[in-house]
Amino acid sequence: MEVENVSSTENVEIYPDVNETVDKNYCVECREQFFKLIAEFSEDWIYWINPDKTISYMSPSAKHITGYEINELIKYPNFLSHITYAKDLKKSTSHAKAILTNKNFCCEEFRIIKKNGDIRWISHMCQAVYDINNNYIGRYVRNLDISEKMNPSVYKLQREKLVQNICGWASVGYYQAYFNGRLKSANKVFLNMLGYDFEELAANPNFENDFVFDNEKRAEFKLALKKYGFVKDVESTWIRRGWNVIYLKETARICNNHSIGDLYCEAFVYDVTDKKNIEFNSIAASTRKQKYENLITGFFTNISHEIKTPLNVIMNMVSLLKSDIEANELKNINGDVHIIQAECDRIKRTINLILEMSQLHSGTYELSYSEFDIMKEIFQPLVQEYTDKIHKKNLLLTLTNNLSNAKIIGDRYGVYQIFLQILDNALKYTSSGRIEILLYNDAQGYIIVEMKNSGIGIEAEYIPFLFNVFSQEDNSYSRMFEGTGLGLAIVKKHCELNDAFIDFESEKHKGTKVRVIFNR
């Protein structure tokens, strides 16, 4: 602290007007008004201390520098001591003593605590003022905020806090992070985006590694930031507390911590999760629409084939039947009728499959659970139904029952449909060889049914699509085998309704094995 005794010739004086006819009191009043006018527009915090230590004037900048209203300050005689930073109280006390001893001039630099808790550096200067007769009339005091000059880091912290507050008001996330991934600071908006407290994130030595979904893309973000110093509107995927995915858009610039020489990025963040979800939903809706359109196209293609083909056969056979009747060819007539009957059955089967699939998908299919013997009530009738068809293709069908208890609880019709469709496919795609059916219990007592055939087999890449509606390995209009592509989709639905698991093993040109496991 500097305290000087200044001679009276150096004192600040109020001189009388050269015009002796003007009232001296009026001149003093004018000068006082002029002083106040200058002080009103000054950035400095200026005030006047009367000889009795009261304050007769204080400039509006007092609130800007201290955060206090003027009336809050002047009600305390030693208000300056009340707001002085604890470590600088010694300086403030020494200065107060200098004033009490009427030292003419003193200047000191110390810190004050603003009303909001911020710490500011001020340059405090005060000077005694005397009139022309060397009478002490008061003390002129001026305080200048020198925080930026004295401590750039304090000013920087205040600036950062201001930025964070502005971001908070605007619902914009704000954070600072070192390039090694350690979080430096963040506002509440950004913390709320991730669902964590600052302490939780700051304790993580590389929070980006844990919370940014795509580390490769994050590395590109940092490279661009180092190269250009600024990046704008970069979208990235983050992981929020609870493993929820959120989408953020960042605009960032590179900064340097001069005190330790570390680079860090300062980023403004917008949560665009809702917007991205709308985009994704739009894409998903478009994909679903395309899928449904493909299903409809496939439906009409398959159904038109399955109905038009037998109808053409029937129409041709009707013409032949007329000719045979006219020629009285009884043998041919019986053959014609048999073919017509078979094609009518094919149309009926197609229509029944469509109706059944419709019921299963719409939830209108009526389940009827009961306990029944799967061997006696499913496989014996099924084998009997297909015996003639199997003999006509010169195939060998074997049915082996190794069940200790063949009773299950399920929907009898649905279980029958499962194995009817599987056996029908086996018969359709097996031109020579055998079809084997094996029933047994596993170690847990579950009933397992294996159906193997030596047919044409299935390509490995097609197996995941077996249960899709209207799915066939050969979807061409000129395909070799009849079918709507509904059979296995119906099988899958009935398996789900009967708490059964189904899987396929197949190799092209080597046959197929289907396994159904009942859990009850």
C-alpha positions in Angstrom: 0.0 0.0 0.0 1.2 3.5 -0.9 0.5 6.4 1.5 1.8 9.8 0.8 1.8 13.2 2.5 1.1 15.7 -0.3 1.8 19.4 0.2 -1.1 21.7 0.1 -0.1 23.1 -3.3 -0.7 19.6 -4.7 -4.0 19.2 -3.0 -7.2 19.1 -5.1 -8.8 22.5 -4.6 -12.1 24.1 -5.5 -11.3 27.5 -6.9 -13.7 30.4 -6.8 -15.1 31.7 -10.1 -13.1 34.5 -11.6 -16.2 36.5 -11.7 -16.4 37.9 -8.1 -20.0 39.0 -8.5 -21.2 35.4 -8.7 -22.3 33.9 -5.4 -19.6 31.5 -4.1 -22.1 29.0 -2.8 -23.8 28.8 -6.1 -20.4 28.1 -7.8 -19.7 25.3 -5.4 -23.2 23.8 -6.1 -22.5 24.1 -9.9 -19.2 22.3 -9.6 -20.8 19.6 -7.5 -23.4 19.0 -10.1 -20.7 18.9 -12.8 -18.8 16.3 -10.7 -21.9 14.2 -10.4 -22.7 14.4 -14.1 -19.2 13.1 -15.0 -19.4 10.4 -12.4 -22.9 9.2 -13.5 -21.5 8.2 -16.9 -18.2 6.8 -15.7 -17.4 3.1 -15.7 -15.5 3.7 -12.4 -17.2 3.3 -9.0 -16.9 6.8 -7.6 -18.1 8.2 -4.3 -17.6 11.1 -1.9 -16.8 10.8 1.8 -17.7 13.8 3.9 -15.6 15.0 6.9 -18.0 13.2 9.2 -17.3 9.9 7.3 -20.8 9.8 5.8 -21.3 9.3 2.1 -23.0 12.1 0.2 -22.7 10.6 -3.3 -22.0 7.3 -5.0 -22.1 6.6 -8.7 -24.3 4.0 -10.4 -21.3 1.9 -11.4 -21.2 0.7 -7.7 -23.9 -1.9 -8.5 -22.1 -3.0 -11.7 -18.8 -3.6 -9.8 -20.2 -4.9 -6.4 -23.6 -6.2 -7.3 -25.1 -4.3 -4.4 -27.6 -1.4 -4.5 -26.2 1.9 -3.4 -28.5 2.1 -0.4 -27.2 -1.4 0.7 -23.6 -0.1 0.7 -23.9 3.3 2.3 -25.8 2.1 5.4 -22.6 0.5 6.6 -19.8 3.0 7.6 -17.1 0.4 6.7 -18.9 -1.2 3.8 -15.6 -1.7 1.9 -14.3 -4.0 4.7 -17.6 -5.9 4.5 -17.1 -6.9 0.9 -13.3 -7.3 0.9 -11.9 -10.8 0.2 -10.7 -12.4 3.4 -7.1 -12.7 2.3 -7.0 -9.0 1.4 -8.5 -7.7 4.7 -5.1 -6.6 5.9 -4.8 -4.3 2.9 -8.3 -2.9 3.4 -7.6 -2.3 7.2 -4.4 -0.5 6.5 -6.2 1.7 4.0 -9.0 2.5 6.5 -6.4 3.6 9.0 -4.8 5.9 6.4 -8.1 7.5 5.9 -8.7 8.0 9.6 -5.3 9.8 9.9 -6.4 12.0 6.9 -3.6 10.9 4.6 -3.9 13.0 1.5 -3.5 10.3 -1.1 -3.5 6.5 -1.1 -3.8 3.8 -3.7 -4.3 0.1 -3.2 -5.2 -3.0 -5.2 -7.2 -5.8 -3.6 -10.1 -8.2 -4.1 -13.8 -7.8 -3.2 -16.6 -10.3 -3.2 -19.6 -9.4 -5.2 -23.1 -10.0 -3.9 -23.5 -13.1 -6.1 -20.2 -14.5 -4.7 -18.0 -13.7 -7.6 -14.5 -12.4 -6.8 -13.3 -9.2 -8.5 -10.0 -7.2 -8.4 -10.3 -3.5 -7.9 -7.9 -0.6 -8.0 -8.9 1.7 -5.1 -7.7 5.3 -5.1 -8.8 8.0 -2.7 -7.6 11.6 -2.3 -8.3 14.3 0.3 -9.9 17.4 -1.0 -9.4 20.9 0.5 -10.9 24.3 -0.2 -8.9 27.4 -1.0 -8.5 28.1 2.7 -6.9 24.7 3.1 -10.0 23.3 5.0 -10.6 19.6 4.6 -14.0 19.2 2.8 -14.1 15.5 2.0 -12.5 12.6 0.2 -12.8 11.6 -3.5 -12.8 7.9 -4.0 -12.5 6.0 -7.3 -12.6 2.2 -7.8 -11.7 0.6 -11.1 -12.4 -3.1 -11.9 -9.0 -4.6 -12.9 -9.9 -8.3 -12.7 -8.9 -9.1 -16.3 -5.5 -7.4 -15.8 -4.8 -9.0 -12.5 -6.0 -12.5 -13.1 -7.0 -13.5 -16.6 -8.1 -16.9 -15.3 -10.7 -15.3 -13.0 -12.0 -13.3 -15.8 -12.1 -16.4 -17.9 -14.0 -18.3 -15.3 -16.5 -15.5 -15.0 -16.9 -15.5 -18.8 -17.4 -19.3 -18.8 -20.0 -19.0 -16.1 -21.8 -16.4 -18.1 -21.7 -18.6 -21.2 -23.1 -21.5 -19.2 -25.9 -19.4 -17.8 -26.8 -18.1 -21.2 -26.8 -21.7 -22.5 -29.0 -22.7 -19.6 -31.5 -20.0 -20.3 -31.6 -21.1 -24.0 -31.8 -24.8 -23.2 -28.5 -25.3 -25.0 -26.0 -27.8 -23.6 -22.5 -26.6 -22.9 -19.4 -28.4 -22.0 -15.6 -28.2 -22.0 -13.5 -31.3 -22.4 -9.8 -31.9 -22.7 -8.6 -33.9 -25.8 -7.8 -36.9 -23.6 -11.5 -37.2 -22.8 -11.6 -35.7 -19.3 -14.5 -33.3 -18.7 -13.5 -29.8 -17.6 -16.9 -28.1 -17.1 -20.5 -28.5 -18.1 -23.8 -26.7 -17.6 -26.9 -28.3 -16.2 -28.6 -28.7 -19.6 -25.8 -30.9 -20.9 -25.7 -32.9 -17.6 -29.4 -33.4 -17.8 -29.0 -34.7 -21.4 -26.8 -37.5 -20.1 -28.6 -37.9 -16.8 -25.5 -37.6 -14.6 -24.1 -35.1 -12.0 -21.0 -33.2 -12.9 -19.0 -35.1 -10.2 -19.9 -38.4 -11.7 -18.6 -37.4 -15.2 -15.6 -35.5 -13.9 -14.5 -38.5 -11.9 -14.2 -40.5 -15.2 -10.7 -40.0 -16.7 -12.2 -40.4 -20.2 -16.0 -39.8 -20.1 -16.2 -39.6 -23.9 -15.0 -43.2 -24.2 -17.9 -44.4 -22.1 -20.7 -42.0 -23.3 -20.0 -41.5 -27.0 -21.3 -44.4 -29.0 -19.1 -44.3 -32.0 -15.4 -43.8 -30.9 -14.2 -43.9 -34.5 -16.5 -41.0 -35.4 -15.4 -39.2 -32.3 -11.8 -39.4 -33.3 -12.6 -37.8 -36.6 -14.5 -35.1 -34.8 -11.3 -34.3 -32.8 -9.0 -34.4 -35.8 -11.3 -31.9 -37.6 -11.3 -29.7 -34.6 -7.5 -29.7 -34.3 -7.1 -29.1 -38.1 -9.6 -26.3 -38.5 -10.1 -25.0 -34.9 -13.8 -25.1 -35.4 -16.6 -27.6 -36.3 -20.2 -26.9 -36.8 -23.4 -29.0 -36.5 -21.7 -32.4 -36.1 -24.2 -35.1 -35.1 -23.2 -37.9 -32.8 -24.7 -40.7 -30.8 -24.4 -40.7 -27.1 -25.4 -43.1 -24.3 -27.6 -41.6 -21.6 -27.9 -43.1 -18.1 -30.0 -46.3 -18.3 -28.4 -47.2 -21.6 -30.7 -45.0 -23.6 -29.5 -43.8 -26.9 -29.7 -40.0 -27.6 -28.6 -37.9 -30.6 -26.7 -34.7 -30.1 -25.6 -32.0 -32.5 -22.4 -30.1 -31.5 -20.8 -26.9 -32.6 -17.3 -26.7 -31.0 -14.1 -24.7 -31.1 -10.6 -25.4 -29.8 -9.3 -23.7 -26.8 -6.0 -23.6 -24.9 -5.5 -23.7 -21.1 -2.4 -21.4 -21.0 -1.8 -22.2 -17.3 -1.1 -25.9 -18.0 -0.7 -25.9 -21.8 -3.5 -28.4 -22.5 -5.9 -28.1 -25.4 -9.6 -28.6 -24.8 -12.7 -28.1 -26.8 -15.6 -25.8 -25.9 -18.9 -27.2 -27.3 -22.5 -26.0 -27.6 -24.8 -29.0 -27.8 -28.4 -29.5 -29.0 -30.5 -32.6 -28.3 -31.9 -33.7 -31.7 -33.1 -37.1 -30.4 -36.8 -36.3 -31.1 -36.0 -35.1 -34.6 -33.8 -38.2 -35.4 -36.6 -40.5 -34.0 -39.1 -38.9 -36.4 -36.6 -39.5 -39.2 -36.1 -43.1 -38.2 -39.8 -43.7 -37.8 -40.3 -42.2 -41.2 -37.7 -44.6 -42.7 -39.1 -47.5 -40.8 -42.6 -46.6 -41.9 -41.4 -46.4 -45.5 -39.6 -49.8 -45.1 -42.7 -51.3 -43.6 -44.8 -49.9 -46.4 -42.4 -51.3 -49.0 -42.5 -54.7 -47.2 -46.3 -54.7 -47.1 -46.4 -53.8 -50.8 -44.0 -56.7 -51.5 -46.2 -59.0 -49.5 -49.3 -57.9 -51.4 -47.5 -58.4 -54.7 -46.2 -61.8 -53.6 -49.7 -62.7 -52.4 -51.4 -61.9 -55.7 -48.6 -63.6 -57.6 -48.8 -66.8 -55.6 -52.5 -66.9 -55.3 -53.1 -66.1 -58.9 -50.7 -68.9 -59.8 -52.4 -71.3 -57.3 -55.9 -70.6 -58.5 -55.3 -69.9 -62.2 -53.3 -73.0 -62.8 -55.9 -75.5 -61.5 -58.7 -73.5 -63.2 -56.9 -73.8 -66.6 -56.5 -77.6 -65.9 -60.2 -77.9 -65.0 -61.3 -75.9 -68.1 -59.1 -78.1 -70.4 -60.4 -81.3 -68.7 -64.0 -80.2 -69.0 -63.4 -79.9 -72.8 -61.8 -83.3 -72.9 -64.6 -84.7 -70.7 -67.2 -83.5 -73.2 -65.3 -85.2 -76.0 -65.0 -88.4 -74.1 -68.7 -88.4 -73.2 -69.6 -87.9 -76.9 -67.2 -90.8 -77.8 -68.5 -92.9 -74.8 -64.9 -93.4 -73.6 -65.7 -94.5 -70.0 -62.1 -95.1 -69.0 -61.0 -91.6 -70.0 -64.1 -90.1 -68.4 -63.1 -91.5 -65.0 -59.5 -90.1 -65.4 -60.9 -86.7 -66.4 -63.1 -86.6 -63.4 -60.3 -87.6 -61.1 -58.0 -84.8 -62.4 -60.8 -82.2 -62.1 -61.4 -83.4 -58.5 -57.7 -83.1 -57.7 -57.5 -79.5 -59.0 -60.7 -78.5 -57.2 -59.1 -79.8 -54.0 -56.0 -77.7 -54.8 -58.1 -74.6 -55.0 -60.0 -75.5 -51.9 -56.7 -76.1 -50.0 -55.4 -72.7 -51.2 -58.5 -70.9 -50.0 -58.4 -72.7 -46.6 -54.7 -71.7 -46.1 -55.6 -68.1 -46.8 -58.5 -68.1 -44.4 -56.4 -69.9 -41.7 -53.5 -67.4 -42.0 -56.0 -64.5 -41.8 -57.4 -65.9 -38.6 -54.0 -66.5 -37.1 -52.8 -63.0 -37.9 -55.9 -61.2 -36.8 -56.2 -63.1 -33.6 -59.6 -64.5 -34.4 -58.4 -68.1 -34.5 -60.2 -70.1 -31.7 -57.8 -72.1 -29.6 -59.1 -75.3 -27.9 -56.5 -76.8 -25.5 -56.9 -80.3 -24.3 -54.8 -83.3 -23.4 -54.4 -85.9 -26.2 -52.1 -88.7 -27.4 -49.9 -87.2 -30.1 -49.2 -90.7 -31.6 -52.7 -91.9 -31.8 -54.5 -88.7 -32.6 -52.0 -86.9 -34.8 -49.5 -89.2 -36.5 -51.5 -92.4 -37.1 -54.3 -90.4 -38.9 -51.7 -88.3 -40.7 -49.8 -91.3 -42.0 -53.0 -93.0 -43.1 -54.0 -89.9 -45.0 -50.7 -89.7 -46.9 -50.2 -93.4 -47.5 -51.6 -93.4 -51.0 -49.7 -90.3 -52.1 -46.4 -91.7 -50.7 -46.9 -95.0 -52.6 -47.7 -93.2 -55.8 -44.2 -91.5 -55.6 -42.5 -94.8 -54.6 -41.3 -93.3 -51.4 -40.6 -95.1 -48.1 -42.3 -93.6 -45.0 -41.2 -94.8 -41.5 -42.9 -93.8 -38.2 -40.9 -94.6 -35.0 -42.4 -94.0 -31.6 -39.9 -94.0 -28.7 -42.1 -92.0 -26.3 -42.6 -93.2 -22.8 -45.7 -90.9 -22.6 -47.2 -89.6 -25.8 -49.7 -87.3 -24.1 -49.4 -83.5 -24.5 -51.6 -80.5 -23.8 -52.3 -78.4 -26.8 -54.6 -77.3 -29.5 -55.3 -80.6 -31.4 -56.2 -78.9 -34.7 -53.1 -76.6 -34.5 -50.7 -79.5 -33.7 -52.2 -81.6 -36.6 -51.7 -78.6 -39.0 -48.0 -78.3 -37.9 -47.2 -81.8 -39.0 -49.6 -81.9 -41.9 -47.8 -78.9 -43.5 -44.3 -80.3 -42.7 -45.2 -83.7 -44.2 -46.9 -82.1 -47.2 -43.7 -80.2 -47.9 -41.5 -83.3 -47.5 -43.7 -85.2 -50.0 -43.7 -82.2 -52.4 -39.9 -81.8 -52.5 -38.8 -85.4 -52.2 -38.9 -87.3 -55.6 -37.1 -90.4 -54.4 -35.8 -92.0 -51.2 -37.5 -91.9 -47.8 -39.3 -89.8 -45.2 -38.7 -90.7 -41.6 -40.7 -89.6 -38.5 -39.2 -90.1 -35.0 -40.9 -89.4 -31.7 -38.9 -89.4 -28.4 -38.4 -87.7 -25.1 -35.3 -85.7 -24.2 -33.5 -85.8 -20.8 -36.0 -83.2 -19.4 -39.0 -85.3 -20.6 -40.0 -82.9 -23.4 -41.6 -84.5 -26.4 -39.5 -84.1 -29.6 -40.6 -84.9 -33.1 -38.0 -85.2 -35.9 -39.1 -85.4 -39.5 -36.3 -86.2 -42.0 -36.5 -86.5 -45.8 -34.1 -87.2 -48.7 -35.5 -84.4 -50.8 -33.9 -81.5 -52.7 -32.9 -79.6 -49.5 -32.8 -75.9 -48.9 -30.0 -73.3 -49.5 -28.4 -72.2 -46.2 -29.0 -68.5 -46.9 -32.8 -69.1 -47.4 -33.4 -70.9 -44.1 -33.9 -67.6 -42.0 -36.8 -66.7 -44.4 -38.6 -70.0 -44.3 -41.3 -68.8 -42.0 -42.0 -65.5 -43.8 -45.5 -65.2 -45.3 -45.6 -66.1 -49.0 -42.0 -67.2 -48.8 -40.7 -69.8 -51.3 -37.1 -70.5 -52.3 -38.2 -70.3 -55.9 -40.7 -67.4 -56.3 -40.6 -67.4 -60.1 -43.9 -67.7 -61.9 -42.6 -70.8 -63.7 -41.5 -72.6 -60.6 -41.5 -76.4 -60.5 -43.5 -76.9 -57.4 -47.0 -75.7 -56.4 -47.6 -73.8 -53.2 -48.7 -70.5 -51.8 -45.8 -69.9 -49.4 -48.2 -69.9 -46.5 -47.6 -73.4 -45.2 -44.6 -72.8 -43.0 -45.8 -69.4 -41.9 -48.9 -71.2 -40.5 -46.7 -73.9 -38.9 -44.7 -71.2 -37.1 -47.9 -69.6 -35.8 -49.3 -72.8 -34.5 -45.9 -73.7 -32.8 -46.1 -70.4 -31.0 -49.7 -71.0 -29.9 -48.7 -74.5 -28.6 -45.5 -73.5 -26.8 -43.4 -75.4 -29.2 -40.0 -74.7 -30.7 -39.2 -75.5 -34.3 -35.9 -75.5 -36.2 -34.5 -76.7 -39.6 -31.3 -78.4 -40.7 -30.9 -78.7 -44.4 -28.3 -78.9 -47.2 -29.1 -78.5 -50.9 -29.6 -81.8 -52.7 -29.0 -83.8 -49.5 -32.4 -83.4 -47.7 -33.9 -81.7 -44.7 -34.5 -82.4 -41.0 -37.2 -80.6 -39.1 -37.4 -80.7 -35.3 -40.3 -79.7 -33.1 -40.0 -79.6 -29.3 -43.1 -79.4 -27.1 -42.6 -77.7 -23.7 -45.8 -79.2 -22.2 
